[in-house]
Amino acid sequence: MEVKHNEKSEMHREDKAFTDWLESISKPSYQQGRRDTFLIFLDYLREKEGWENPTGDKVLQKHVENRKSDDKKAKFYFDDLLPKFVDWLKEERGVSHNSAVSLSTHVRGFFAYHRDPLKIRKGKIQRIEKAKRYHVFKQSELRDMVRVANVEEKPVILLGKDEGLRVGDFVSQKREPILEAYKDSSGELPLEFEIETEKEGIVAVAHLMQETWTALLDYWKTVPESEYVFPSNGGYISDDTANYAIKETWKRAYPDRQETKVRFHELRSFKMTCLSNAGVNTSCIKKMVGKKLSEDLATYLKGEDLRKAFMKAENQLRLTEMLSTSNHETIAQLKEDLAEMALRLEKTERLNKILIERLEKSQNPELRQIATDLKELRL
């Protein structure tokens, strides 16, 4: 797989050890996460260890040389350095303990790929702490968060709850499917488009409401032209950036509830709950958020109107006071009622015709007169 370089990593195009390692990682979202982490590790070497222009090649070369040394301190230089890197992430970069430990595994992956894995002494890096339960968002809370969100944060929240995707699929999505859907729909919202998911490896049928479309247009005016919905440094924003938007808007909306644990993934839970409460069946919900389905269910859903199913939950999903150009639920219901009325009228007309024909054939003159009267009424 070809590595996508952004401006920050431009200097690393000729960094063979770094690039070879990244190219061994198949998933683009994983590739970007590990690239970003390793660049932070190089920043650490520059800031705390005094390295001049550190690169993956230089790191690997020093590691190979150190392993040949009889001096234990030199031999295990990087092994002992990684716990310090974890502490630095927490103290200098404000990264949580669990995230810092997870990021350190990315750096360990670099050494493992080059067949000289690090040997971290027991207890030097504390284990990942048991995660606390994350807060389940209410519609009123998300509305408060949108109210205090800036132009960059607002589309993250709004599109996040519209699509219900995993954060990796969310940040890496491209604009083209959305723009094509808008073009094909002649501007009628909500839009419907497809997004290929990485973890599940299936195509999700995503939707986008009027309030989200408006927020995206406002946001795109502030960022450079890009193929990505959320561009950053020639690529796209990181998972951490999406989570940061959620955490920061929560802090501003609820300054007295700072201990509450929130994250982007709970937008996915919020959407699924809204759809379920609106009576959408589980299989349709899974298809919308990119969860795996059995082959039989996938075949069955080909005939389902997922846009119509999504519209059932629009009122529960809407986070702004702005209404869409039309009340889609009312119009859809009206169309159904009119179609049903037309069908009933057609049946009534057929029954009247049969009744008149029978009355006309009757030997009773009164019944034949009723047939004549019915004909006049029809006219």
Secondary structure, 3 states (H helix, E strand, C coil): CCCCCCHHHHHHCCCHHHHHHHHCCCCHHHHHHHHHHHHHHHHHHHHHCCCCCCCHHHHHHHHHHHHCCCCHHHHCHHHHHHHHHHHHHHHHCCCCHHHHHHHHHHHHHHHHHCCCCCCCCCCCCCCCCCCCCCCCCCHHHHHHHHHHCCCCHHHHHHHHHHHCCCHHHHHCCECHHHHHHHHHCCCCCCEEEEEECCCCCCEEEEEECHHHHHHHHHHHCCCCCCCECCEECCEECCHHHHHHHHHHHHHHHCCCCCCCCCCCHHHHHHHHHHHHHCCCCHHHHHHHHCCCCCHHHHHHHCCCCHHHHHHCCHHHHCCCCCCCCCCHHHHHHHHHHHHHHHHHHHHHHHHHHHHHHHHHCCCCHHHHHHHHHHHHHHC
